[in-house]
Amino acid sequence: MAYGMFEADQLSRRSLLRGGAMLGVGSALAGFPMGTAAFAQVDSTTWPIIRGKISEYVGGGKVANMVAALGWGQDPFELISQGTLQIDGLTPANADSLYRIYSMTKPITGIATMMLVEDGELTLDTPLAEILPAFANMQVQKEYDGAITEDNLEPANGPITIRQLLTHTAGLGYGIVQTGPIKQAYESNGVSPGQVSRIPIPGIGRAEPAESLEKFADELAKLPLVYQPGTKWSYSVGLDLLGRVIEVVSGMSFDAFLSQRLFQPCGMDSTWFKVPASEVSRFTTNYAIFNGIPLPIDPAAGSIYLDDPAFPFGGAGLVSSPSDYDRFLRMLVGKGEIDGTRVMEASTVEIATSDILPSTADVTGTWVEGQRFGAGGRVTGTAFGWGGAAGTAAFADMESGLRAAMFTQYMPSNAYPIQQDFPRWVLQDLAKMQSDAAAAEAAEAVDPADGAAQPAEANNS
């Protein structure tokens, strides 16, 4: 994905809503002796690169605020924050400020789905049609994004599975990705699981989503796939459809399932599909970048997120705080446990955050080329995470226990390279910490009397 300043006439629904470009970090982490113990001899609370970049973006007026939360294992996170909830505002952004996390909802939905796998209600390879029979006889476009006509359709070669829905390999389309007739069909049929603003914005369609998850799933089943199931990674509405799967299998509404099985046990009390009126005072404003200038498109006081959504969008619908999302990451690096509460089994977390792509799926030329995919998030080395359409990004390194998340609010997410650069900033700071730790260790090995390096035994005698 290219990055750069978007002119007004380039602003599109596709560029506004997609938010998956990040995480080239996991394999690079393998080069560092990770964990807090590795940096015990240095001041590892500075994160100078990240601090400098936040100051650059906020001080330069590019964004209203930026908040980073970084932590290790089960230790408290360190907060780096600058700016106010809105440009020229008075309330500073902090760990409890509320952000539209958009596609960072996807890993949450993926983990929720894995809970049902753990319960024995599903397997990764359960056919979707066993749960939603309307998906039993799907048709597939022969020409990608081509006509929706009989001569351009063929039967699916196999069933859609839960694994495919989790990994964007089910062959489903996405209104923010497709450009042909299937895009119009998605919008006409209410297969539009997302929202941006009440304000009419040039280039953004005003398609109304279906009035319920059930209706969304039924309408989606009537439309053809854009790829044969299991053959190609293609960003999709698969995680939104899993919301309906969760409803049917659990017998609970999707949002109630998330609340009872995930948010409450994790202590996430500031994550919702609708921001309560009582919490508007800590809600950020979202901006669109037009000709390099941030303009408000969803002011907090009049946000579309103050209304009930048509249905809970499992792919892009949540609002959360840096503190809350860190608790989600902390549960993951805790192998399913947080603050003494067992939320899910360690083995389930291990599977969910590892490569579960179908062996038949091709990732060539996709956003995840060179990486793999887990339950709703990219897997690079031992890191798992994803980004959001309004500039947010988060990942957890499952081996070292590193938790890292960045929050800000602007669209499109590629107006600035924050999502792409954030993991690099983390690595640059870690490299400095490693260098400082090595220097400190070398200094301790020198006898202060004559400056000569001494064996460790001598230093300890």
Secondary structure, DSSP 4 states (H G I P E B T S, - for coil): ---SPPPGGG--HHHHH--------HHHHTTS--SGGGGTTS-TT--HHHHHHHHHHHHTTSSSEEEEEEEETTSPPEEEEEEBSSTT-SSBP-TT-BEE-GGGHHHHHHHHHHHHHHTTS--TT-BGGGT-GGGSS-EEESSTT---SGGGEEE-SS--BHHHHHHT-S----TTT--SHHHHHHHHTT-------SS--TT---PPPPSSHHHHHHHHHTSPBSS-TTSB----SHHHHHHHHHHHHHSS-HHHHIIIIIIHHHT--S-BSS--GGGGGGBPPEEEEETTEEEEEE-GGG-GGGSPPSS--TTT--EE-HHHHHHHHHHHHTTTEETTEE-S-HHHHHHHTS----TT-B-TTSTTTTSEE-SSSEEETTEEEEE-TTS-EEEEETTT-EEEEEE--EESGGGSSHHHHHHHHHHHHHHHHHHHHHHHHHHHTB-TTT--B--HHHHH-
